[in-house]
Amino acid sequence: MAREKRLKMKRVELEHLEQYNQLLRYVFQVTDNELRKVGWEDRDMIRAKSPVLQKADVLGWFDGDKLVSQVAVYPFKVNIFNRIYDMAGLTGVGTFPEYSNIGLMHKLLYQALFNMRTRKQSISFLYPYSIPYYRRKGWEIISDKIVFEVNDYQLPKVKQVSGEVERVDTNSEEVKEAYRRFSSQRHGAMLRNDLAWNEYWLWDYDDLNAAIYYNENREPEGYVLYWIADEVFHIKDMIFINEEARTGLWNFISAHFSMISKVIGNTHTDEPLAFLLEDADIKETISPYYMARIVDIQQFIDQYHFKPDNRERVWTFTLDDPMLLWNQGVFTLKIDIKGKGEIIATKEKSDSRIDIQTMVTMLLGYKRPDYLHKIGRLKCSSEIVDMLEDSIEQQTPYFSDYY
């Protein structure tokens, strides 16, 4: 029997946990040595992935009883311009090489997207191991990661703030509360459930520390997650909901001046750190981070918040999608004076054209309509460009999770 005829697509259940882990480790080249570096054993890794198969939608191709290809979809929520969306976190994508190039992953992704639509998960995020591959499937870059390096003599001088910083256990509820307050008002941020927190901590070293900035009312307004090794202060992540919290956290970092030679950290915003420092001659490296995809354009727009205006706005355009028929064709977008959008399929003709990849990066604010029009990704009149510029909020997504 030909191999293709033996293959069957079905859900990956808890009984397949060891196979799920083995396929992940093979595809992503996770060695025993790498597990030991962060204090893991293979058995621990399997246990850590158990919640995935219990809470996520995991699909796979089986050759008999053998799992040969898989994709997992996590049930997450994300803040998009102060609207909370059900977001499908795509991960665990992999196929054993002897089963590649026969279309297994394309069919898995289509079924995963179909299931997302059924569950009203109108947007999906993923960390791309191949940007070109996922672009061909309809995802596009929507966030960046900046790695910065600050020498000890470049650390900001301590400034007076009304609150204070305290070190706490990384698993404390205070850390979760600080992030909850941050994510509830930060565009692009994930609202972490237990599964998200489990994934967030998964690859961290045991010596990770947490320090929280509290305002004068003892409310957490930010944190820095860090470890110190070989005279380097490493920042995993730093969040803050106002400038005072940012200053207070940098005061804390600067207090380590006598212990360290430099600070190396990550930030997930479009604002380079250099401009905020007196000595701005620091090293910063920017790279694409997460990608997103609109699963169902009508479901997505139904929740989306456009900027209010004193006029109603209308745009008729052709939408292209490389995989999903329901996102293909001519649509008319109507935005009322309060910023409520409605999109309907139409039989009208239109000279405007956009693909689903450009649509998501534009609507999430990662790239502006004017820029996308200049590079040929958005084909429309200058009047439509102006209308879209006026209608879409000017904030880029903040996304610091990894799963």
C-alpha positions, 0 to 999 in steps of 0.5 A, a space after each residue: 500500500 502506498 504510504 499516502 493511503 495509510 496516513 490518517 489525520 486525527 486528534 493527538 491525545 494524551 496517550 500520544 504525549 511521548 510521540 508528540 514530544 519526540 517529534 518536537 525534539 527531532 524537528 526543533 533539534 532539542 538535545 539532552 545537553 540543552 535540556 540539562 543546561 536549563 535543569 530539565 530531563 526528558 521526563 520533565 519535558 514530557 510532563 511540561 507538555 502534558 497541559 498542551 494535549 489537555 487544553 489545546 487543539 492538537 492535530 496529527 497525521 498517523 501512519 498506523 499508530 505512529 505520529 508523523 506530522 503535527 500542529 498544535 493550537 493553543 487557546 489564548 486571548 490577546 489585546 488588540 486596541 483594547 478589544 480582547 480577541 480569542 487568539 489561536 496560538 499556533 505551535 508544535 508544527 513539525 513533520 518527520 523528514 521521510 514524510 515531507 513534501 507530500 502536502 501533510 502540513 498544508 492539510 493540517 494547517 487548513 484543518 487547524 484554520 477551519 477549526 479556529 474559525 468554528 471556535 471564533 478565533 479570528 486571529 492566529 499568532 505564531 513564532 516563525 521558524 521560516 518567515 517565507 513559509 508562513 507568509 505563503 500560508 497567510 501569516 505576516 510579521 506584526 512585532 519585533 524584538 530588540 536586543 540591547 547591550 548597555 555598558 556599566 558606565 552608560 547606565 542611567 543615573 538614579 532619579 527620584 520616584 514616588 514608588 519602590 522596587 522589591 524582589 519577589 519570587 518569579 512564581 508569585 501572584 504579584 508578578 502575574 498581577 503586574 502583567 495583568 495590569 500591563 496587558 489589559 492596557 497594552 495593544 498586542 499583549 497576550 492575556 496570559 492564562 495558566 497555559 500561557 504562563 507555563 509556556 512563558 517560563 518553560 525554558 528559563 534557568 532556575 536562577 531567574 529573578 523578579 523585581 516589581 515596581 510598586 507605586 505609592 499605593 502599593 499597586 504593581 506597575 511593572 517588573 523586570 525579570 533577570 539573572 546575573 552571570 559572569 558580571 552581566 545583568 541579563 534581562 529576560 523581559 521588562 514591562 511598565 505601564 508608565 514612565 515612573 515605573 520605567 524609571 524605578 526599574 532602571 534605578 534598580 538595575 543601575 544599583 547593580 553598578 558595582 556588580 556588573 560590567 554590562 546589561 544585555 536585555 530584550 524589549 518588544 517595542 518599536 521604541 529603541 532604548 538608546 534615545 532614552 539614555 544620556 549616553 545613547 551610543 549603545 548596541 541595539 539589534 532589531 529582528 522580526 519576532 512574531 507573525 499573525 494571520 487573520 483567520 476570518 476577516 468578517 469575524 475579525 472586523 466585527 470586533 475591531 476598533 477603528 478611530 472615531 470620526 465625524 464621517 462614515 467611511 467606505 472602502 471596497 477592495 479585493 482581498 487575496 488569501 492563499 489558503 482560505 476561500 472565505 477570505 477571498 473576493 471583493 468586500 466592502 468595509 463600512 466604518 461608522 462615526 463611532 469607529 464600528 466596522 462592518 465588512 460584507 462580501 459584494 459583487 461590485 468591482 474594485 481597483 483596490 487590492 490587498 492580501 490577507 498578510 498585508 491586511 493583518 500587519 496594517 490593522 495591527 499597526 505594525 506597518 502604516 497604510 501609507 508605507 504599505 501603499 508606497 511599497 506596492 503591498 496596498 493598491 488603492 487610491 491616495 484618498 483611501 490611503 488617507 482614510 485608512 491612515 485616519 482610521 487605524 490607531 498608531 500603536 505597534 503591537 507589544 508581544 513578549 511571549 514565546 510558545 
